[in-house]
Amino acid sequence: MISYESYPIMLNLSEIEANCVVVGGGKVASRKISSLVKATSQVVIISPEINPKIEKLLESHNLKWIKRPYQYGDLQGAVLAFACTFDPEINSEIAKEGKEKGVPVNVVTSAEESTFYVPATISRGDLNISISTQGASPALAAKLRRNFEQEFGQEWEKYVEFLKIARIKVKNQIPDSDTRSYIFNKLVEDDAIFDQVKDTNRKDLEYFCDKLLKQLIENGRQQDETKNRD
């Protein structure tokens, strides 16, 4: 029998016309919902009761709450589902329906029954670092996340924002692929550039980017001229 690995992926849920279903109304469900509302407004909560944190999320994000226990058929048309009840048997039923309908299900009480896992994630603006043990040890994933949180501080958000600005400018202004590659590599390999970005005000990033790119383009041309002479 062939053994397959999990396929790592990042979903743009806001572009998918389908619901994310969360079955459960407790602490774990509230954590899942808190993450989901950052990615989509199409979240359906199924539970007879919900905790105060979920109540606030319902109001602030206009989510849908079906005030009853899970029933077979609740995953119809869903893109993702989370089985977050306190009853492992109900969670197993949700997992079974997900497999029948082709809906990925994360079962909080059983990694073995889950068809997808939610990694421990660090977000710094557009930079996302995800760590997963595929359900083997959530505690280890959490520990590694804490380590990475110390290594990748908030300054990385501004740095990635700068790289995004630079990439757009380079693609629009520089047709030569070799020059592009030289600049892209220089921007991420030169630690001095990272330090300069860290010390630059956000409102001045574009000006700093223009000035730096002008310098890098000139350096690239000088290197090409030297190679041609050699």
Secondary structure by P-SEA (a helix, b strand, c coil): ccccccccccccccccccccccccccaaaaaaaaaaaacccbbbbbcccccaaaaaaaaacccccccccccccccccccbbbbccccaaaaaaaaaaaaaacbbbbbcccccccccccccccccccbbbbbbcccccaaaaaaaaaaaaaaccaaaaaaaaaaaaaaaaaaaccccaaaaaaaaaaacccaaaaaaaaaccccaaaaaaaaaaaaaaaaaaaaaaaaaac
